[in-house]
Amino acid sequence: MIMSKNGKQLERTMQSRHIMMMALGGAIGAGLFKGSSTAIDMAGPSVIIAYLIGGIILLFIMQGLAEMAVRNREARTFRDLVQPLLGNYAAYFLDWIYWKMWVLNIAAEAVVAAVFLQYWVPNIPIWVLALIVSVVVTVVNVLSVKLFAETEYWLALLKISVIVLFILFGIITLSVSFQGHTAPGLSNLTNHGGFFPNGMSGLVTAMLVVIYSYGGTEMIGVTLAETKDPEKVVPKAVRGTLTRIISFYILPFFVIVSLIPWKQVNSVQQSPFVTVFKTVGIPYADHIMNAVILLAIISSMNSGLYAASRVLYTQAMDGRIPKLFSKLSKKHVPVYAILACTTSLYIGVMISLFAGSKTFEYLMGSLGYTVLFIWIIIALSHLKCRKNQKQQARYYVRLFPFTTWLALISLFAVLVGVVLTSSIAVTSVTAGIYLFITITYAVFRSRSTKRLNENVMNMQNF
């Protein structure tokens, strides 16, 4: 029973289809539709390999997350899964970097949504369009969990359907010539500097964008308190989500770098998905695709705001932040937690006043680091979850611990490569944020210890 400040509780209204689509909604957003051009610019055609590696790592991480969720039926969020295994600091750190990831992500995606809107209304400033999108997402989230889940379900289903059509159409375009269009086949994969035009360093650098793009799938871990039968639903959602995410990344990238020379992908401001349709010359297809991508990014923002607000809610429920953020509305929605998280949207709007469309690139690097650390903590937790467990869980990873160790080693290798190849500014800012989180933990822990000692002394004196 998860009671809030005003006596209400979160309702378990989300079903398997909602959870699966939420995970897809969080992962298939700006990282795919906008960040794809950045990844291609870094790695060239070898970006396909980068997303394959990232997909395999994601598979192993999510399997571990599903097993931990089944073993801990009382868990509400990541904190409840991690704290018994890795301790208070790891749980505190994970909670806050996860919250930081989503509040920055929704701010970045608000600006990206504005960029796609500007495709139709180029004379309206980006900050105005970002403000409009931010208000819409806020309203959807504060109304009700059921409305949010249904909205997210249909938005995610729409973008998945369009990606499937994009893949089918792209494969046909690659192999069939028509109306002045010459089918390029696979020539673009090797004709412009080879499959690895920037070498292995380009592949490693692109991994930060890859990890960022896949980030959001682990959102399943914060839906536990509002999911019916989580021990059944979560493993099912993981199995259904993973194959789709890997397919929806690797195949679209294959189509993009095969149809368009990789050097041309990043030369335009619009998404590579829009560029593909525009290059082929289908009437109005670029506008249709632009609209779908816009809805897809709003869908991702929707999921991100949900995740961030639930982290704040559970923090308030546990007494780590003011109880105000645990108050629920009549529709059982943590409205104050949602409104607190939406402040990042409006901060993003203010940043876009000066940085414009570059806001997304500035935020994406830090977000990639955060996803890396979240996955590392999940992997470490999974390694410890079977200790002192006499019975096998209903759902378990059959190749444990090999898959988890492989994922963990790969993540550390990617982390080292990213530190060596990424911008010093992005790395320094991210390190500063992590240091701040660590300092606040030390301060709060010291205050709690002092308060406990005072209580003990008062009882002894009494």
N, C-alpha and C positions, 0 to 999 in steps of 0.2 A: 504494500500500500504506500503510495508516494503522495503524501499530503502536502499541500502548499500552505502559505501563510494564512490564507483566508479559508482554510478547511477543505478546499477542493483538491482534486488529484488529476494527474494526466490520464487521459483515457486511452485504452488500447483499441484504437479504431483503424490502425493501418494493417493491411493485409499483405500477403506475399507479393502480389502484383504492384502494390504501392512501393514496397521496400526495394524491389528489383529496379523499378523505374526511377526511384530516387537516386539509387547508386549510379545508374546510367546518366541521370540528369546532372548529377554532380561532376561526373567525369567527362561527359561529352558536352563541352562548352567552349569557352574562349581558347582553351589550350589546344583544341582540335581545329576550330574554325579560323582563329586568328594566329595563335602561336605556331601553327603548322608551317607558316611561311618562314618564321625565324628558325625553326628546326631544320628545314630544308636548306636554308642559306648556310647553316653551320656544317651540315653533313652531306649535302647533295643527295643523290639516290640512296646512299647507304643509310639514310634515315629510316628506311624500312627495317634494317637490321636493328637499329637502336630501339624502335618500337616493339620489335619481337622480343628483344632482351628484357625490356621493361615489362612486357606482358607476362613473361615467364616468372619474373620476380613477383609481380603482382599476384599471380596465381598462387604461389607458395605462401605469401603473406596473408591473403584472404582465407586460405584454407585454415591457417593457424587461428585467425580471428574467429572463424565460425566454430572451431572446436572449443575455444575458450568461452564463447557465448553459450554453448550447449552445457559446458561444465558448470558455469555460474549462472543459474537461472534467475537469481535475484539482481543481477547486474542491470544498471540503468544506462550507463555510458562507459566510455573507455576507462575512466578512473576506477570504476568498480571492477573492471577486468584486470587492470594493471596493479592496483595498490596491494592486493594480497600476495602478489608474485614478486614485484620489484621494489615495493616500499613506497613511503609517502612522497619522497622527492620526485621519483620517476612519474608517479601519478599526477602530482602538481604540475610538473614541467610539461607533461603530455597534454593535460587539460588546457593550459594556457597557450602553448604553441599551436594547438589545434584551433583554439578560438582565434588566435592571431592570424592563422592561415585563412580562415574563412572570412573574417572581417576585411582583410586586405584583398582577398579574392573577389568578394562581391563589389568592392570599390573599383577594382581593376576592370571587372566585367561590365560594370555600369558605363564606364568610359568606352569599352569596346562596343557595347550595344549602341551607344551614341554615334560611334564611327559608322556603323552600318546604317543607322537612321539617316546620317548625313549623306549617304549615297543618293537619297531622294530629295533631301532639303539642304543642299550645300551651303546655303546662306545663313542657316541658323547655327550659332556657336555650339561646340561640343558640350560645354558645361550646361547649357539649357536643356539639351536633349538628355544628358545624363541625369539631370534633376527629375525630368518627367518619368524616366524609367525607374528611378529610385522610389518615387512616390507610389507607382503602380505595384512594385514588388512588396513594399511595406504594407499596403492595404490588403493584399492577398494573404499575407502571413498572419495578420492580426485578427482576421475574421473567424476562422476555425481550422482545426487540424484536418477535419474531413475535407473541407473545401480546398485547403492547401494540397492534400494528398491527391485529390482528384484532378486538380489543375496541373500538378506536376506529372501525373500519370499521362494525361493526354498531350501535354507539351513534349514529354520525352518520347512518347509513341510517334508523334508527328516527325520529330527530327530523325528518329531511327528509320522510319519508313522512307524518308527522303534520302538518307545515306544509302540505304539499300538500292533505291532507284539510281542514285549517282554511280554506285559501283557497277550495276548492270549496264547503264548507259555508257559509262567510261570504258568498260571492256569491249563493248560493241564498237565504240569510236576508235579504239586502239587497233582493231582488226579489220574494220570495214571502211572503205572509201565511199563518200557520197557527196553530191552537190558541191563540188570544188574542194571538199575536205579530203586530204590524203592521209590514210591511216599510217601513223608512225611506227606501229609495232612496238618493239622494245628498244629501238635505236637510241632513244633519249637517255636510257639508263647508262650508256657507256660512251656516247659520242662527245660529251662535253667535259672532258677531264677524267673520264672513267667513273666507275661505280663509287670509288672513294676519292673524290676530287680534292678533299682537304685532309686526306690521310686519316689515321686513327685518332689524331687529336680532335679532328672535326666531329668524329663519331662520339667521343667522350664528352666534348663540350655540349653536344646536342642532348645528351642524357639528362641534363638539368631540365630542359624543356619537356623531355619525355616523361620524367618523373612527375613534373608539375601537371602535365596533361592527364596522367592517369590518377592523380590525386583527386579524392572525392569518393572513390569507390568504397573506401573504408568508412564512409558515412553510416553504413549499416550498424557500426558499433555505437552510434548515438541514438538509434531508433528503438533500443531495446525496451524502454519504458512505455512506449506507445505501440508496441507490436503484439498482435495476438499470437500466442504460442511461439515465442521467439526460438525455443529449442528446435522447433520444426521448420519455422519460416526462414530463419537466418541461413542455415546450410543450403536450403533450396534456393534462396535468393543469390547466394554466393555462386552456386553451380550455374545458375541461369545467367548471371551477370557477366561472369568472367569470359565465357566464350564469345559473348556479344561485344564486349569492350575490345578484346583483341581483334576480332573481325572488323569492327567499325573503325579501328585505327589503321591496321596494317594494310587492308585492302584499299581504302581510300587513298592512302599515301602512295601505294603502288600505282594507282590510276593517275594521280597528280604528276608524279615525277616521270611517268612514262609518256603522258600526253604533252607536258610542257617542259622545255629545257629548264633544268633546275635553277639556272642563273636568272631566268626571267620571272620566277615565282615571286620573289621578294621585291621586284622592281615596281610593283603597284601597291596602293594602299588597301585595296579590297582583299577579301579572303581568296586563297587559291581555289576554293570551291566555286566561287562566283567567276573567277578568271577562266576556269575550265569551260563552263557553259558559254561564256562570252566569246572565247576563242573559237569554239565550234560553230557559233553563229546561230543558235536556236533563238527565234524571236521571243523576247520577254523572259527567257529562261533565267537570265542573270537577276532580274527583278524578283522572280519567284524564289530563287535560291537565297537571295539576300533577305527576303522576308522570313524564310524558314530558319536561316542562321540567326536572325534577330530573336525569334521566338526561342530558339535553342539556348541562346545565351541568357535570356530572361529566365528560362527553366533552370539553368545552372545557378543563377543568382538566387532563385527561389529555394533551391536545395541548400545552398550555402548559408542563407539567413536562418533557415530552420536549424541547421547543425550548430551554428554559433550561439543562437539563443538558448538551445537546450543545454549547452555547456554552462552558460551563465546561470540558468535555472537550477541545475544540480549543484553548482557552487554555492548558490544562495540557500538551497535546501540543507546543505551540510554546514552552513554557518560561516563560510569562508569569505563571503561578501555580503553586503546588506540584504536583509530578508525581503526588501521591497521587490527584488528581482525574482522571487519565488511566487509572487502573487499571480493568480490565474484569473482570467476573465470569465464571464458567464459561459463562454464556449470552451472553457478549459484550455485556454491559450495563455502562455506566459508573456503577456503583452508588454510589461515593462522591460523584460529581458530582450524582447524583439526590438523595442524602440531604442534601447541602449546600443544594440548592435547596428542599427540603421544609421547611427551617427557616423560610422565609417563611410557609408555611402555618400554622405554630404561632405565629408572631408575629402573624399575622392573627387567630388564635383568641384571643390575649391582648388584642389591641385590641378585639375584639368583646365582651370582658368589660365594657368601659366604654362603647363606642360602639354596640353592638348592630347593628341592621340599617342604621344610618347609615354603617357602615364602607365599604360599597360606594360611596356617593356621595362620600366623602372621597377615595377612591383613583382614581375614574374620571376626574376632571379631569386629573390628572398623567399618567395612561395615554394620554389623548387627545393631549396634547402630544407624548408619546414616539412614537406612531404617525406623527404629522405629520413629525417629524424623520427617522424611518426612511425614510418614503416620499421625502422631499426628497433624502436621500443616495442612494437607489436611482436617482432620476431624474437627479441630477448624474453618477452613475457611467455611466448609459446614454448620456448625451450624449457622454462621452469614449470609450466603448468601441469606436467605429468608426474612431477615428484610427489611422493606420498599419496598417489592415486592408485588404489588397489583394483578398481574396476574400470574397464574401458567405457568411454562415453558412447552415447548413441551415435554420434558423428565423431569421427577421428581421422587424422591424417595418416594414411597407411604407410607412407614412406618416411615418417618421422624417425629420427631428427634430421635425416639427410637433406630433405627439401628446405627445411628451415635454416639449417647451417649454410646451404648453398645460397639462399636468398640473403642471409646476413652478410656473408663474405662479399657477395656481389655488391650489396649496398655500400659497404665500407670502401670497396674499390672505386665505385662510382663517386662517392664522397671525396676521396683523395683526388681523383681525376678532375672533379668539378672545382675543388679549391685551387688546383694548379692552373686551371684554364679560364676561370671566371673572373669577372671584374672585381678588383680589390675593393671598390666602394660597396658593391652588393654584399660581398663576404663580410666586410667590416660592420656594416649596418646590421646584418643578420646576427653576427656574433654579439653586437652590443645589445640587441633585443633579448637574446638568450641569457646574457650576463645579468640584465635587469631582472628577468624572471627568477633567476637563481638567487639574487640578492633579496628580492621580496620574500622568497621562501625562507631564507635564513632569518630575516627580520621577524616574520610572522611566527616562525618556530621558536625563536628566542622569547618573544612576548608570551606565547602559549606556555612555555616552560616556566617562565617567571610567574605567570598567573597561577599555574598549578602549584608551584612551591609556596606561594603566598597562602593559597587555600589550605595546604597541608599544615603550615605553621599556625594559621588561625584555628584550625581544628585542634591542634595539639595544645594551644594556649587555652582554648575553651575547656 
